[in-house]
């Protein structure tokens, strides 16, 4: 009856091969997607030694896998897939394979690999901070924010696309504002890039910041990055309305100190001049008395 045990030599070969694979080609770790305004990178760790490299394979779920020509047997730990993910609403996955360096062959049929989380550009890319200009009407009854739609890393017919080109009517802007001297905040949502606010106190200065808002996304992906904060100026406000009591007292103290220094220097200079004149008179010899 034939033995069911494998030959010892064959087992030894398998053991050596498995050790060679795990020792020479360690798996990639922390494979993640990084995407802002549709600029999409796949990143991972660690930096490879000279003995191995990485290759990236990706595909939309249910479709054939592809390779980016710039990410085949590379020593890098990131791969720019911005132009490769052509269907923005598709869900993608990627594998990072650990392979021999470019130009080196191997007898392995399947290389160690690590899979990424799933990623959908339309749903998951972060919307960067928008820029906006602030304008207050002459009668101060209306404050207008002119928001510039952030540009993306995508192009069509030679033109760089904005987030409005991609999200169209789904794109809104969330404006958060407060009185300059208050911490209480209010919010306003607009479907347009030109945002008019007419319910503000005409005697107050206000501070504003803006975020892109995509309500169709899941809650943790709906809002983009904060813009820089801009504040309006109330030219009719009194000095007591524009500045705190501490600031006013500090300014008064500084002015008084400056006046005191000027007076002290002036008095010192005057005394020095008088003393110099007196010493000059004392040093003049008496005129000889004529008999």
SULMO-V89039 format. One record per residue. N is the residue number from 1. RES is the residue in one small letter. SS is DSSP state (A for helix, B for strand, O for the rest). D_CENTER is the distance of its C-alpha to the mean C-alpha in Angstrom with 1 decimal. Layout:
N&RES&SS&D_CENTER / N&RES&SS&D_CENTER
This chain:
1&x&O&71.8 / 2&x&O&68.6 / 3&x&O&66.2 / 4&x&O&62.9 / 5&x&O&61.2 / 6&x&O&59.1 / 7&x&O&60.5 / 8&x&A&59.3 / 9&x&A&58.3 / 10&x&A&56.2 / 11&x&A&54.3 / 12&x&A&53.8 / 13&x&A&52.3 / 14&x&A&49.9 / 15&x&A&48.8 / 16&x&A&48.3 / 17&x&A&46.2 / 18&x&A&44.0 / 19&x&A&43.4 / 20&x&A&42.6 / 21&x&A&40.0 / 22&x&A&38.2 / 23&x&A&38.5 / 24&x&A&37.7 / 25&x&O&34.9 / 26&x&O&32.8 / 27&x&O&30.6 / 28&x&O&26.8 / 29&x&B&24.9 / 30&x&B&21.6 / 31&x&B&21.3 / 32&x&B&18.2 / 33&x&B&16.2 / 34&x&B&12.6 / 35&x&B&11.8 / 36&x&B&9.3 / 37&x&O&11.4 / 38&x&O&14.3 / 39&x&B&13.2 / 40&x&B&14.9 / 41&x&B&15.6 / 42&x&B&18.2 / 43&x&B&17.9 / 44&x&B&20.6 / 45&x&B&22.4 / 46&x&O&24.5 / 47&x&O&24.9 / 48&x&O&28.4 / 49&x&O&31.5 / 50&x&O&33.7 / 51&x&O&35.8 / 52&x&O&33.5 / 53&x&B&30.6 / 54&x&B&28.5 / 55&x&B&28.9 / 56&x&B&26.7 / 57&x&B&28.5 / 58&x&B&27.1 / 59&x&B&28.6 / 60&x&B&28.3 / 61&x&O&30.2 / 62&x&O&34.0 / 63&x&O&33.7 / 64&x&O&34.5 / 65&x&O&32.2 / 66&x&B&30.8 / 67&x&B&29.5 / 68&x&O&27.0 / 69&x&A&29.1 / 70&x&A&26.3 / 71&x&A&26.0 / 72&x&O&29.7 / 73&x&O&30.9 / 74&x&B&27.8 / 75&x&O&27.0 / 76&x&O&23.3 / 77&x&O&21.3 / 78&x&B&19.0 / 79&x&B&20.2 / 80&x&B&18.6 / 81&x&O&20.2 / 82&x&O&18.5 / 83&x&O&21.9 / 84&x&O&23.9 / 85&x&O&22.9 / 86&x&O&24.8 / 87&x&O&25.6 / 88&x&O&22.4 / 89&x&O&24.3 / 90&x&O&25.9 / 91&x&O&25.2 / 92&x&B&24.7 / 93&x&B&25.5 / 94&x&B&25.5 / 95&x&B&27.5 / 96&x&B&27.0 / 97&x&B&30.5 / 98&x&B&31.6 / 99&x&B&34.2 / 100&x&O&36.2 / 101&x&O&34.7 / 102&x&O&35.3 / 103&x&O&39.0 / 104&x&O&40.1 / 105&x&O&42.1 / 106&x&O&42.5 / 107&x&O&45.1 / 108&x&O&42.6 / 109&x&O&42.5 / 110&x&O&39.4 / 111&x&O&36.5 / 112&x&O&34.5 / 113&x&B&31.3 / 114&x&B&28.5 / 115&x&B&27.2 / 116&x&O&23.7 / 117&x&O&22.9 / 118&x&O&23.4 / 119&x&B&20.7 / 120&x&O&20.8 / 121&x&A&18.3 / 122&x&A&19.4 / 123&x&A&19.0 / 124&x&A&16.2 / 125&x&O&13.4 / 126&x&B&10.2 / 127&x&O&10.2 / 128&x&O&7.1 / 129&x&O&7.5 / 130&x&O&11.0 / 131&x&B&12.8 / 132&x&B&16.2 / 133&x&B&19.3 / 134&x&B&21.6 / 135&x&B&25.4 / 136&x&B&28.2 / 137&x&O&31.6 / 138&x&O&34.5 / 139&x&O&36.3 / 140&x&O&33.1 / 141&x&O&33.8 / 142&x&O&30.7 / 143&x&B&27.0 / 144&x&B&25.1 / 145&x&B&21.4 / 146&x&B&20.9 / 147&x&B&17.7 / 148&x&B&16.5 / 149&x&O&15.9 / 150&x&O&12.7 / 151&x&B&14.2 / 152&x&B&14.3 / 153&x&B&15.3 / 154&x&B&18.8 / 155&x&B&21.8 / 156&x&B&25.2 / 157&x&O&28.2 / 158&x&O&26.3 / 159&x&B&23.9 / 160&x&B&20.2 / 161&x&B&19.6 / 162&x&B&17.4 / 163&x&A&16.5 / 164&x&A&19.7 / 165&x&A&21.7 / 166&x&A&20.9 / 167&x&A&20.9 / 168&x&A&23.6 / 169&x&A&25.1 / 170&x&A&23.1 / 171&x&B&20.0 / 172&x&B&20.1 / 173&x&B&18.0 / 174&x&B&18.0 / 175&x&B&18.6 / 176&x&B&18.7 / 177&x&B&20.9 / 178&x&B&23.2 / 179&x&B&25.8 / 180&x&O&24.6 / 181&x&O&27.0 / 182&x&O&26.5 / 183&x&O&24.1 / 184&x&O&25.4 / 185&x&O&23.0 / 186&x&B&24.0 / 187&x&B&22.3 / 188&x&B&23.2 / 189&x&B&22.5 / 190&x&B&23.2 / 191&x&O&23.8 / 192&x&O&23.5 / 193&x&O&21.0 / 194&x&B&23.5 / 195&x&B&23.7 / 196&x&B&26.7 / 197&x&B&27.3 / 198&x&O&30.9 / 199&x&O&31.5 / 200&x&O&30.2 / 201&x&O&32.5 / 202&x&O&33.5 / 203&x&O&34.1 / 204&x&O&30.6 / 205&x&O&27.3 / 206&x&B&24.3 / 207&x&B&20.6 / 208&x&B&18.3 / 209&x&B&14.8 / 210&x&B&14.2 / 211&x&B&12.8 / 212&x&B&14.1 / 213&x&B&16.8 / 214&x&B&18.7 / 215&x&O&21.8 / 216&x&O&23.3 / 217&x&O&20.7 / 218&x&O&21.3 / 219&x&A&20.3 / 220&x&A&17.3 / 221&x&A&15.7 / 222&x&O&16.8 / 223&x&B&13.9 / 224&x&O&10.6 / 225&x&O&7.5 / 226&x&O&9.0 / 227&x&O&9.7 / 228&x&O&10.8 / 229&x&O&14.3 / 230&x&B&17.3 / 231&x&B&20.9 / 232&x&O&24.2 / 233&x&O&27.2 / 234&x&O&30.6 / 235&x&O&33.1 / 236&x&O&36.1 / 237&x&O&34.9 / 238&x&O&37.1 / 239&x&A&36.0 / 240&x&A&36.4 / 241&x&A&34.1 / 242&x&A&31.3 / 243&x&O&31.5 / 244&x&O&32.3 / 245&x&A&35.7 / 246&x&A&34.4 / 247&x&A&32.8 / 248&x&A&36.1 / 249&x&A&38.3 / 250&x&A&36.3 / 251&x&A&36.6 / 252&x&A&40.4 / 253&x&A&40.9 / 254&x&A&39.2 / 255&x&A&41.4 / 256&x&A&44.5 / 257&x&A&43.8 / 258&x&A&43.4 / 259&x&A&46.7 / 260&x&A&48.4 / 261&x&A&47.4 / 262&x&A&48.6 / 263&x&A&51.9 / 264&x&A&52.4 / 265&x&A&51.9 / 266&x&A&54.2 / 267&x&A&56.9 / 268&x&A&56.7 / 269&x&A&57.0 / 270&x&A&60.0 / 271&x&A&61.8 / 272&x&A&61.3 / 273&x&A&62.8 / 274&x&A&65.8 / 275&x&A&66.4 / 276&x&A&66.4 / 277&x&A&68.8 / 278&x&A&71.1 / 279&x&A&71.1 / 280&x&A&72.0 / 281&x&A&75.0 / 282&x&A&76.3 / 283&x&O&76.3 / 284&x&O&78.5 / 285&x&O&82.3 / 286&x&O&85.0 / 287&x&O&87.2 / 288&x&O&90.6 / 289&x&O&93.4 / 290&x&O&96.0 / 291&x&O&99.6
